[in-house]
Amino acid sequence: MLNEFKAEPHIAKVSRQLLKQKKRSNNYPMKVLGIVAEYNPLHNGHLYHINKAKQETGADAVIVALSGDYVQRGELAVTNKWVRAESAIKNGIDAVFEIPVYACLGNASVYASTAIKLLSATGFIDVISFGSESGNLEKLTETASNLNDIRIGERINELSKDGHSYPKARLIAYEELFGDSSNEILSRPNDTLALEYIKANAVLKNSNIDLHTVKRESSGYSAAFDNRMKFQSSSGIRKAIRNNIDVSDFMPEDSVKYMKNKSALTRDRIDDNLFNLVRYALLNLSSDEIDEFPQGGEGIGAKLLESINKCKSADELIMAAKSKRYTYTRISRLLMQIVLGIKRTEFDGMDPGYLRLLAANEMGRKLVRMAKNEELNMLPILTNINREAQNLPIFAKNQLLLDIKAADTYNIVAMNDMYKESDRVKSPIML
């Protein structure tokens, strides 16, 4: 049952634990690369990053922290986490761990921090690689360091009160204090996320994890599909498939196969199902209650309730509530938080409580065994949640229960088999 465990009055922390990383024995002299990803869906641009990062870092194995059934833009993943994890293993990844849903639907800082902590907690990651538009790790690191200046935070707060969104307020504040040399970095999505990875890794000062970046060679993050380009963006591919455009030249074969059933009709039905859930959830909340969710506040609840009866889709609702202060992505994440019941009081400031394995090959299983045998992992590695959940602390059990609930909700909306696709039934995919 979802209410089997009681919520703790105070959120448990594991940061100190995550700072204490053991060194593995010389029995495993390999170099292990970590990547944070959504693979929504996996495409040739992702394969370029994987191969380029392995080549430039000299890595022998690659581990991925993967967004589950929900992604950073506050949307349902195009297919479930198990399918995407299996695809990753078939295309050069050795093991995939799930990023908990509370972090996937958090802001960029929460998402990046949680993912970096998960990779660090395996105990065997040597280097973390991420894509970026700039491809300039030195400049990214300098910008990330500057963003820690206390004056930046103070100025952001002032600008937010004037109605600016957080990204715009941060850009203005940075330009005022440090000039406009990082204007492009702070305006580009992959560079912006790279800054959060760098900041998160800096907090784990004793982790000994190096950072690496690969310059993004594909279309922009939200670029439209253009078959003249060598690589396509994930959103471009999703829209192309919805419009019955052939994308097989831009994706590995297994990704093409699992995307074949993502027709416009199917996606429309999924969108309708989701919007009905959103409307039901909103109608059971007051504006003040909506503002209690992590992405809520600043009166956004009243604006959503004012618009809900006038809109015929989630996109219409988001556009009706969108403003200079409320970005599309923030509202989209808020709606998903409301549907899943992710409250600020329960999950704000929380650290991950476990490493949930979704898929692995022989090399990945070897690394997991090594971590357990040498007690390298700083969080428990879960492969059978029905058995292992009982040993988790309460805050981690609540995280896991939320992941299970989120998967059930995803299966309802996506019209999947509720039993066969249940997190309580599925087990890690071993290839």
N, C-alpha and C positions, 0 to 999 in steps of 0.2 A: 504494500500500500504506500501511496505517496506521502501519507502523514505518519508513517511508521516511526520516524525519528523527530525529536523535538529540536527546534532551532535554538542555537546557543545565544545567550544574551550579548555576548561579545564575540566578534569574528576572530577565529584562531589565526595565528600567523605562523609561517614556516620560513620566513626570510632568513633567520639566523641559521636554520638547518641547511638552507640552500647555499649559504656562504661557505660551508665546510665541505669542500670537495676532496675526496681521497684520490691518491694517485694509483692508477692501475699497475699491476705487476708487469714485468718484462715478458711474461708468457704471451702477451697480446700486444706486439709492437706496432700494430696498425694505426693509421691516422683516420679519424672519423669526422666527417663533415655533417653539420646540422643545417637544415633549411626550414623556414616557416612558410607554409603555403595554403592556398585554398584549392587549387587545381579544379576550377569551376567553369569549364572542364579543363583537363590536362591537354595542352596543345604544344606545338613545336617550339614555341618561345620558351616554354618551361623546360623542354628537353635541352634546348641550347644552354639555359642557365645551369642545369644539372651537370652537363658534360663540361662546360667551360669552368665551372667552379671546381669540379674534380681535377681537371687538368691543371689549373693554376695553383691549387692548394696541395696537390699530390695526395689527395684523400684515397683511402682504400675502401671506404664504406660511406653510405649516405643515409642519414636519419631525418625524417620529416615530422614536424609538428603540424598537424593538419586541422583546419577548421572542420567542424562536424557537419550537421545537417543545415546549419545557418551560417551565413557569411557576413563579413564586416560591413557591407552596405545595408544590412538589416533585411536581407532577403533569404528565401529558401534556396539552398544549394540546388543546382540543376539536376542532380541525382544524389542519392544518399551517400553517407560517408564510407560505407563498406565498399560500394562500387568504385568510388574515387580512390580509396586506399589500395584496392586490388590493382587498379590501373597504374598507380604509382609504382607498385612493386614490379609490375611487368615492364616498366620503362626506366629502370635504373636505380630505384630506391630500395634500400635493404630492410627498413622497418618504418612503420608509421604509427605515431601516437596521436591521440585526439586532444585538441584544445577544448576545454570545457565551454559549454554554450554561454555561460555568463560572460566569459571573456570575448567570445566571438561577436557578441552583441554589445560589447562595451566600446568605448571610444578607442582611438588608435593607441593611446598610451596604455590602456588596460590590456588590449589585445597583444601588443608587442611585449609588454612586461611579462604577461602570463606565458607566452610562447617561449621567451628566452629562459624563464625560470624552469619550464618543463624540460627543455633541451639540456640545460645545465644539470638538472636533477637526475638525468640518466647516469651521470658520473663518467661517461666515456666520450663526450664531445670535445674535440680539439679546436675546431674552427666553425664559425657560423657564417654562411654566405647569404646575401640578399641581393635582389636586383635593384637598380636605381637608374634614374634618367641621367644623372650626372656622371656616374661611374667613378667619382672622385672621393675616395674614402677619407683622404686628408681634409678636404673641404667640408665634407659631411660631419666629420668628427669635430672640427672647429665650430661649425654652426651649432651642433648639439651641445657643446660646452657653453657657448654663449647663451643658449636658451635657458641654462640653469641660473643665469644672473637674476637675482631677486627682483631687480627693477623691471624685468620683463613681465613677471607675474603680476606685479602691482599695476603696471600700465595696461595689461590685458583686462584686469578687473575693471579699471576705469572705462576702457573702451567698450566692454561688454555692457556696462550700465547705459551706454549711449546707443545701444541697439545693434552693435556689431556682432557677427557670429564669432566663435572662438578662432577659427582659422584666419579670418580677416583681421581680427584684433591682434593676433600673434604676429602676423605679417607687418602690420603698421608699427607695432611696438618694437619689433626687431629693426626695422628700417630707421626708426627714430634714434635708437641707441647705437647701432652698429653700421649704419649706412645701408645701401640697397644691394650690396654685392651678393647677398644670398636670396635675393628676391625670387629667382627662378626655383631654387631648391625648396623654399617654403611654399611654393605654389604648385609643385608637381607631386602627384600622389605617391609614387614609389620612393622619391627622395624624402618626402615627409614621413613615411613609414620607416624608412631607413634611419632617420633621426631618432625615432622612438626605440628601435632596436639598439642603437648605440648607447642611448641613455640608460636603457634597461640593463645592458651588459656592464656598464660602468658601475652600477649599484652592486653587482656581484663581483666585487674587486678581487676576491680570492678564488675565482673560478678558473683562471688561467685560460680562458677561451679567447682565441683570436677572432677578429672580424675580417670579412672579405666581401667585396661587392663586384658585381658584374654589370657593366653598362647595358641598359635595356636597349635591345636592337629592334624590338617589335614596335607595333603601333602603340599609340598612347593608351593609357589605362581604359578609357571609355571610347576609344576611336571606333568609328564605323568600319564595317567589313570592307576591305579593298583588296581584291585578288591580285592586284599589281604589287602588293607588299610581300616581302619574304615571310614575315610573321604577322599574326593577327592577335588582337586583344581578346580576352575571354568574353567580354560583353559583346564585342563585334561578332564573334562566333555564335554566341547564343541567339542574337537577333537574326543572324543569317539563317540559322537552322529553322527558326520560327517562320522565316519567309521562304522556306524550301530552297535555299541556296546551297549548292554543293560545297562542303568545307573539307573534304577528304584530303586535299593536298596540304592542309595546315594542321593536321592532328594525327597522332598515332592511331593505328587501325582499331585497337580496342576502344579508344575514346569515341571514334566514329560510330562504332557498333552500339555503345550504350546511349548515344545521343540520338539514334535514329527514331526513337519513339517520342521525341520531344517536339511534336508537331504543334502548330498554332492552336489547333482545337484542344489538345491536351493541356497546353499551357494556359489557355483561357479558362478551362474548367478548374485548374489548380488555383489560378488567380481569384476566381469567383469563390471557391471554397475558403481561401484565406481571408478574403474581404468579409465574408459572413462571420468568421471567427472574430475578426477585428471589431466589427460592428457590435457583436454580442458583448464582447469584453468591455468596450467603451461605454455601452449603455448601462453597465453595472457599476460604473465608477463616477465619482464626482470630479470636478476639475482639480480640487485640492488633492484627491487621491492619485490622479494621473501625474501630478507634479512630484509625487513621492518616488517615482521610478527613476533609475539612474540617468536616463536621458531627458527626464522631465524637468519642470521648473520654469520660472520666468513667465508664467501665464500661458504656457503652451496647451495645458489641459482645457482651458476655456475655449481656446481657438478650435481644438479638435471637436469638442462637443457641439460647438456652434455650427460646424461644417458637416457632421456625420450624416444627417438626414438628407443633405442636398447632393451627396456624392454617390456615384454608382460603381466606383472601383477604389482600390487602395491608392492607386496613382493619383486619382482625382482628389482624394482626401488629403494626401500629402501635399499636393500642389496648392490646395486651398489653404493649408496651414503654413506653408512655406513663406519665409520672409527674410529680410536682411539678417535677422537674429537667428531664425530657425532654418537650418540647412535641410535639404531633402534627405540626406543620409541620416542626420540626427533624428528626424521625425520617423523615418523608416525603422531605425533601430528601436526607437521608443515604442512603436506599435508592436514589434515582436516581443519586447520586454513585457508589455502589458498582456499579450496573449499567453505568454509562458509564466507570468507572475514573478518576474525577476525584480524584487524590491531593493531599493537602495539600502535600506536598513539591514538587509540580510546578506548582500553580496558586495557592497561598495568596499574597496580596500582589501578584498579577500585574495589570498594566494592559492595556487592550485594545491589540491590535497592528494593527488595520485597521478600516476602515469598509466593511461589506459591504452593498451596495445590493440591496434585495429588490424594490422597485417604485417607479415615479415617473410623474408626468404631465409635460406640457410644461414647466410652471413648475419642477418638481423637476429635470428634466434641465437646464434653464437654470442653476439654482443649482449643480449638480454641475459643469457646464462652467466656470462662473465660478470656482469653487473651484480647479479644475485650472489654468485659464488664468492666474489671478493668484496661484497657489501659496498659497492660503489654508488648504487642508486640512493639518492637522498629522499625519494618519495617511493611508496610501494608501487610495484608494477602489477597492474591488474590484467589477468587473462580470463578469469572466470568471476564475473561480478556477483553472481548469486552466492558464491562461497566466500569470496574475499571481502565483500562489503562489510561483513560483520566485524572485521578487524580494523576498520577505519575509524578515526575520530569523528565526532558528530558533525563537525563542519564539512568534512570530506564526504560523509554519507549524504549530507544535504546537497552537495555539489553533484554527486552521482545520481541521486534521485531526480534532480533537475534535468540532467542529461537524458535520463530514461524517459521522463515526461516529455522533453523536447522532441525526442525521437518518435514517441507515440503520436504527438501532435503533427509532426512532419508526415508520418504515414497516413494519418487521417486526411490531411489536406491533399497529399500527393496521390491518394487513392491506392496505397500499397496494402498488401496483406498484413493486417495488424499483428497476427501471431508470428508468421514466418520472419517478418522484418523487425520484430521486437528486440530491443537491446537485451532483454533477459533471455532470449533464445539464441541470438547470434553469438558467435565466438570468433576470435581472431582468425583471419584468413592466412593460411600457411602455404606458401608456394615453394 
